[in-house]
Each structure stands twice: as structure tokens, then as C-alpha cells.
Amino acid sequence: MGDRIKPLKFLRDVLLPPEMDVEKEMVDVLPKLPARKEDIFITSYPRSGSFTSDRGLFSKMLRLGSVEIGAQSDCERNSSLTWDGVNREKIPRSRLARPHFPKFFFSFAISLKFKTHLPYCFVPKGSDEADKPQYIYVVRNPKDVLVSIYHHHRNMPYLVEIPSWDEAFKRFITGDFTFGLHFDHVLGWWEQRDDPNILILTYEDRIKDPADAVDKIAKLLSKKISPETRDLIVRQTSFDAMKSSSHTNFTWFEGIKGDGFFRKGQVGGWKDYFTEEQNELFDKVFSERVGDDDFLPLEMDVGKEMVDVLPKLPARKEDIFLTSYPRSGSTWTGEIIWQILHDGKIDERRLDERIPFVEGIILPFRSYPYTVTDPESAKKMFTSFSEPRVFKTHLPYCFVPKGSDEANKPRYIYVVRNPKDVFVSLYHHHRNMPYLVEIPSWDEAFKRFITGDFAFGLHFDHVLGWWEQRDDPNILILTYEDRIKDPGDAVDKIANFLRKKISPETRDLIVRQTSFDAMKSSSHTNFTWFEGIKGDGYIRKGQVGGWKDYFTEEQNELFDKVFSERVGDGETAAKLRELLSL
């Protein structure tokens, strides 16, 4: 049996209900499902109103308002991606677990509609932009979402009942529910709002003006409907109509409690549940998650269109991406890669000229040689680099350029390091680099790090996003600690991964030329030319275990607690602890 997945509680990686026992290979297949241009995906965070959109959409699309669909349940008419692969009684037999899931998915009729709660990064997207499906994303006031989820967990037999409202509140604001933190889920889709294939609808507008919602959906689907049909759909998809119908209200579901899948559908019902303190805390969490950009350095003023272009950069099969969370050893590894590709020859050019920094293309660094100011120029710049093309990036897995298809996928070397040492290095990095705002104190830096309030987000989430891809033959994961312990072996692993044969003599030469002392003493790798840099340059100490001189006992315990909360227990957590030297 394959690895079992514990529900991951962080941005873009929370996939399945924690009560479901699902093999890793079934999870991995979800974003690879062969979607078509004609497909329609109804998407949302759970309990946001996707079922009301389902019924109206189906009627309008396939029946022009006819009520003859009553013989089928919504589950049978609309396949749910996150139920597929989960063997449960009372779920239509067509969607039980099967190893040939992709073929099964492809067998559906053209113009079929799917429902999913997957984050944007994990929804099937078609083979290319020209074949991209259409998506309708439904959002709702998160406070009302929480109230609905709380009751949903109390009523549905496949979900573990939450003992109290206070416990539900705590879990929701920390992302400890299926599909993770609501704010992160919404932001993932909101970032795609300018995509013509995506329509974002609000639950509240749907309640306020249902006819307008039907018109918007029809327009997205290029479907003309008469005013009479529109009014018919509005009546047939009213809350009362949906609640009274067994095929939409799931009253057939064995063991369901209460009045079924639909409860009240109120706007503002959260006011009867939230205490004043909870409301203030909720708003604070929202501001922390949404108020700042947790993707690129907070000090950089970069337009959305420039950020959006990053995953669309035209990568090639021959490309090599050196990836990591910041301060994990990527500069060091980059020089090793370059010397392997050039048989140990030292190149006196600046490292960032030889190995372009992907994010640097859009960030306004005065000293960076390749910065541009618009998306098309970014694509042209990226295309212009000559071979061998090696790029450095700190992007999460979901945002790295990936090539046009699996056959043209580049290679990625991901470097990981003990996160406590990463944090110490990051703390000093912010004090030394002129383009980053200095953090006033160690304690403030610690607080920011364990809450993900640094560029590129929470370290654990970043690592886990890449770790989930560890079986991909195009990805090599290296640890900083192993590089220190046995640099010759690290060179061999990289050379083997790049299919580059080097002699033992060349390997030993590269080891000497990329030692810590050699890297620190060289201006082209230590960035001492960088205007305004403080201290001894980009490379500081490179120690393993240096965090012990900084962490208090209390901070160490809290750090370990946060790791456990984000990663969980079991085999995966144990492997990650070993990988990260924790």
C-alpha cells in the first residue's frame, strides 16, 4: 500500500477530509486529471454555496430550466473530485476508488460539470491555455461559512463531530479543517480573477439578486437563455426549492442528521454565534493573512500582473531550476551546479548573471541585471537566456514554471535545511541586505517566522509542497546538512541527476572550489558587489546547529509544536523530521 495522507493544514496542500483514508497516489492524480475545454468546474471552499450553483447551472446548461432532473441526485449528475477515490456506501457506484481513475474521468460525456473544493493549484487545468476548462468559484462570508461547517460536522455521518463551538472556532482560524484556511483558499482563486475562464460569484449576491447570478453564469458559459427560462431557473433553485428536494438536499444519505444537507442559508447568521472577542480575533487573523502579500518580499512594490506571469514563463525540458526556501543553501548549490556543467571551470562573472533569479526578473532590484517592467518583457527575457539554462528561485512548487506538458518538464533541485538554522540565517540576512526591512528584534523575527510572515510564507508549507513531489524523477531533494557532511557525495548526486559524467579528479576539484571558505572569499559568489550590503556579504557562517546559540528553551518548544501542528504525526512527519534534521 502507498503512503497514507494526513490532512495537510496549509496553503494549497489541504486536499481531503481528515476522516478519509486515501492513498497518496490517488491524491497525486487529482491535478493531472485530463480536463477538457468543454468541462465546467464548480469550485468553492466547503459550505460556501456551491450546491445552489450546481443545480441552477445544470438546469440551465442541459435542460433549459426543465425540472425532469429530479430522478438523479446532485452527486450522480455532478461528479465531486474530492469524493472520487474514497470508497463509501451511499456514494454513487460510478465514483468508487479505482486505480484507473484518470481513464474513468476521461470517460465522462463532453460538457460535464464537476464540483470540487480543491485549491486553485490542484484543480485539473487542461493540456494548455487553449484547452483550459471553465471554473465558477463561489465565495461566502467566512464567518457564515464557519457556522455552516460547524453544523455540517454535527450532521454528516462521514465527518467527525466537533465537541463545541469554541473548538470549531479555534480549528477554523488556524486552518485545521478540511481544505485548510479559508482565507488562503479564497486568495488562491482570487489571484486568478482576471482569467476569462474563471467567474467568481458571491453567495451574498446570489441571495440578493439570483437572476443576475444566473445571467453571469450563462454569460461565462456562452449560453443564451430567454427571460422566461431565467425566471424558471431562479424559482427552481431558490433555497426553499433546494431544501425541499431530496435529490439536492441529500436526505437519502444514510445516517444524515437534521433536515439534510441544507440548513438555513442565512446571510449574517454568524452574529448569533460569535462572541465579541471571537469576532475581533477573527478579523485580526484575516488582516494578518490577507493584509500583506506573503509570497514576495514585503518591501517590494510589484503589480499583480507581474506576479501572475511567473508560473507561465516558457520553461524548457533542458532547463534546470535550483529551488529552495530562502537561506537554505541555494547560492552554494548553484555554484556547484555551474561547475559540474562546465567541468570544474570557474566563471568569474557574478553568480546572478550566470544563474538568473526567476523572481528577480519582476522585482525592482537596482543591482539585478535582468529586471523588466511588464509581463511580455518578462517572457521575452526568460526566453532569451542561452543554454545551459540554470535558474534560481524560491517559488513554492505550485508557482514554478513547469513546461508545456509532462514530456517537456524541466529538472528541479530542491535544497532543504534545518528550519531553525534557516531562521537564524534569515534574521541576519534581513539585517544585512539593503532591499529588506530590518527586523527590530530577535523575538519579533521569531514570531514572524513561525507564523509565516516572511517572504515566501511558512517554511514548513514551502518544504511540504516540494516534498509531496519527491517521487517525481525530475526532482532531486538535497539537504544542506548532507552537503556539509559529505560534499563529494552531494556533487555526485547532482551530476548523476543532471546526467553529466565527471571524473573523480573533477569532482574533488569542484568540492575544493565550492567549499564554504572558497565561496565566502569570492566576490562573484558572496555578492560583496551588492550596493549597500552590510557585514561580510551574502554568505555568513554556514553552520549546522548554530540555532542553539539563539533559541530560548521556550522558543524551541514552541517551534517544535508549530512543526507538529503543521505536519502532523506518522510516517510522513518522521521522514520530514529526519530530512530537516529536527
Number of C-alpha atoms within 10 A of each C-alpha: 6 9 11 17 20 24 23 26 22 24 23 23 21 24 23 23 20 18 12 18 15 20 16 15 14 20 18 14 14 20 17 16 21 17 21 21 18 16 20 23 26 22 28 28 25 23 23 25 23 23 24 19 22 23 22 25 24 20 20 22 20 12 13 19 25 15 12 9 16 12 11 13 17 21 17 15 19 20 21 19 21 16 19 20 20 19 17 15 10 10 16 14 11 11 21 15 16 15 10 9 18 16 12 14 16 13 10 12 10 12 14 17 22 18 25 20 26 24 23 23 17 20 19 20 23 19 18 12 12 9 14 18 21 22 27 23 26 26 26 22 15 20 22 20 22 24 21 22 20 21 18 24 16 18 20 18 14 14 15 14 15 16 11 10 15 14 11 20 19 14 16 22 22 16 21 22 23 22 26 27 22 26 18 19 25 20 16 15 21 17 14 17 14 12 11 10 17 19 22 19 20 16 22 19 14 19 15 12 11 21 18 14 21 20 16 15 20 17 13 15 18 10 12 14 16 9 11 10 17 23 15 19 24 20 17 19 23 16 17 13 14 20 22 14 15 19 20 24 20 18 19 13 17 13 12 17 15 14 14 20 22 22 15 12 19 13 16 12 15 18 13 8 16 17 12 10 8 15 15 12 13 19 13 14 15 16 12 15 18 14 10 12 17 17 17 19 19 16 11 14 11 15 13 10 14 18 18 15 18 20 16 17 22 15 22 19 16 15 19 23 27 23 27 28 26 23 23 26 23 22 22 20 24 24 23 24 22 21 22 22 18 14 17 22 14 13 13 11 11 16 19 19 12 19 23 21 23 22 19 17 24 25 22 17 13 11 10 15 14 20 20 18 14 14 20 13 14 21 18 13 15 19 14 9 14 9 8 14 18 22 21 23 20 25 23 20 23 16 15 20 20 23 18 18 12 12 9 14 18 20 22 27 23 26 24 29 25 20 24 25 20 22 21 21 21 19 20 17 23 16 16 19 18 14 16 15 13 15 16 10 9 14 12 11 19 20 13 15 22 21 14 20 22 20 20 20 23 21 24 20 23 22 21 21 18 21 19 14 15 14 10 11 10 17 19 20 19 20 18 24 22 16 17 15 11 11 21 18 14 21 22 17 15 19 18 12 16 19 10 13 14 17 9 11 10 16 24 15 16 24 21 15 19 22 14 17 13 14 19 22 14 14 18 18 24 21 18 19 14 16 12 11 17 15 14 14 19 23 22 14 12 20 13 17 13 15 18 13 8 13 17 11 10 8 15 14 12 13 19 14 13 14 20 14 14 21 22 17 12 11 13 18 17 14 11 16 15 11 19 18 18 13
